[in-house]
Structure formats: structure tokens, C-alpha cells
Amino acid sequence: MRNRLSTAGNLIASPGEQLKEIYIDGELDTVDSTIWLPKVMRKDYVVGLNLSGSGPDPDQNLYLLYGCGGDLNYNGHCNPEIDELIDQQSTEANQEKRRQLVWEIERRLAEDGARPIIFYNRSGSCWQPYVKGFTIMVNSITNGWRMEDVWLDK
């Protein structure tokens, strides 16, 4: 299991505790990030948990994690019908229709038992009123910390 963030400690403990409630004993093996990927590629695990992140738009992760032949589709799940839905949601301009398609994709992935999503992280940003020029990214969680245009009006 991969532990990168403080949230991960609580998240990792949870499945072990839940399994104990149904009389399944397990052993938690916290693995360093440098060992994680080779271990996953060898399929040297029974249950693996990582903190793969995604922004508010699921498009990139649907292809990578669940698409047939996706680069991060470690368990090799492949369902051509789901691939069609992923393509369809990617080109859908109507946000409500797209949301329904993504929910359908998640439902089918859950039915297939394909690397289930067990946790959605929530976060927010706030700052003092004298911080000016700061723009929050709306479609990313990793690229919003460019500060070239930010200044303090004090």
C-alpha cells in the first residue's frame, strides 16, 4: 500500500478494520513509493491501495485507469462497452448528460469489480483579501500554483 499524504493513514487503516468486522484477517504492508510500481506491475499484492488523484474532470483517469490498454490499468480490466462510454463522455458538451455518462461508467466498473474507487478527497482554497491576482484552477489539482501574477496589496 502506498502512503503519500496524511489522509492516507486514515484511509489505509479503514479497509483493514472493515475486513476484521467480517472475520477476515489481513496484514498491512506499507510500501515506499519507489517499490510500489514494480510491486504492482508484478501483481505482487492481494489488495492494493494508492492515492491516484484526479481533478474535477474525470476524463484523463477514466482512460488511464480503466480503459482497455490504459497505461495505469494495472489489473488489466478491459470492457469495450465501457471504453465506448468513456469516449462518449469525453466528447459530450452537455454537462448533465456527461455527468450521467460518468455515473453509468462508475456503476459498470463497480459491477465488473474493476479497481473500485473507495475514497473521494475534498479540498478547498482560501486566502487573505489582500492577496491579489490569484486564479484558482477549475480543471486540475496539480497545476494551479503558478504565482507569477500574484501580489500582496498591503
ChimeraX attribute file (.defattr): number of C-alpha atoms within 10 A of each C-alpha:
attribute: neighborCount
match mode: 1-to-1
recipient: residues
	/A:1	21
	/A:2	21
	/A:3	18
	/A:4	12
	/A:5	10
	/A:6	8
	/A:7	11
	/A:8	16
	/A:9	13
	/A:10	10
	/A:11	17
	/A:12	19
	/A:13	11
	/A:14	11
	/A:15	16
	/A:16	15
	/A:17	14
	/A:18	12
	/A:19	12
	/A:20	11
	/A:21	10
	/A:22	8
	/A:23	9
	/A:24	10
	/A:25	12
	/A:26	13
	/A:27	6
	/A:28	13
	/A:29	11
	/A:30	13
	/A:31	13
	/A:32	12
	/A:33	13
	/A:34	9
	/A:35	11
	/A:36	17
	/A:37	15
	/A:38	11
	/A:39	14
	/A:40	15
	/A:41	13
	/A:42	9
	/A:43	13
	/A:44	11
	/A:45	11
	/A:46	7
	/A:47	11
	/A:48	16
	/A:49	17
	/A:50	14
	/A:51	17
	/A:52	10
	/A:53	13
	/A:54	17
	/A:55	14
	/A:56	11
	/A:57	13
	/A:58	16
	/A:59	16
	/A:60	12
	/A:61	17
	/A:62	24
	/A:63	19
	/A:64	15
	/A:65	20
	/A:66	26
	/A:67	22
	/A:68	16
	/A:69	14
	/A:70	16
	/A:71	12
	/A:72	17
	/A:73	20
	/A:74	17
	/A:75	13
	/A:76	16
	/A:77	17
	/A:78	17
	/A:79	15
	/A:80	10
	/A:81	10
	/A:82	19
	/A:83	17
	/A:84	13
	/A:85	16
	/A:86	23
	/A:87	14
	/A:88	13
	/A:89	22
	/A:90	18
	/A:91	10
	/A:92	13
	/A:93	9
	/A:94	9
	/A:95	10
	/A:96	10
	/A:97	12
	/A:98	18
	/A:99	14
	/A:100	12
	/A:101	18
	/A:102	20
	/A:103	12
	/A:104	15
	/A:105	21
	/A:106	18
	/A:107	13
	/A:108	15
	/A:109	19
	/A:110	13
	/A:111	10
	/A:112	13
	/A:113	10
	/A:114	18
	/A:115	18
	/A:116	13
	/A:117	12
	/A:118	8
	/A:119	8
	/A:120	9
	/A:121	8
	/A:122	5
	/A:123	6
	/A:124	5
	/A:125	5
	/A:126	6
	/A:127	8
	/A:128	7
	/A:129	9
	/A:130	10
	/A:131	12
	/A:132	13
	/A:133	13
	/A:134	15
	/A:135	12
	/A:136	15
	/A:137	13
	/A:138	10
	/A:139	13
	/A:140	13
	/A:141	15
	/A:142	10
	/A:143	9
	/A:144	13
	/A:145	11
	/A:146	10
	/A:147	10
	/A:148	8
	/A:149	9
	/A:150	12
	/A:151	12
	/A:152	10
	/A:153	9
	/A:154	6
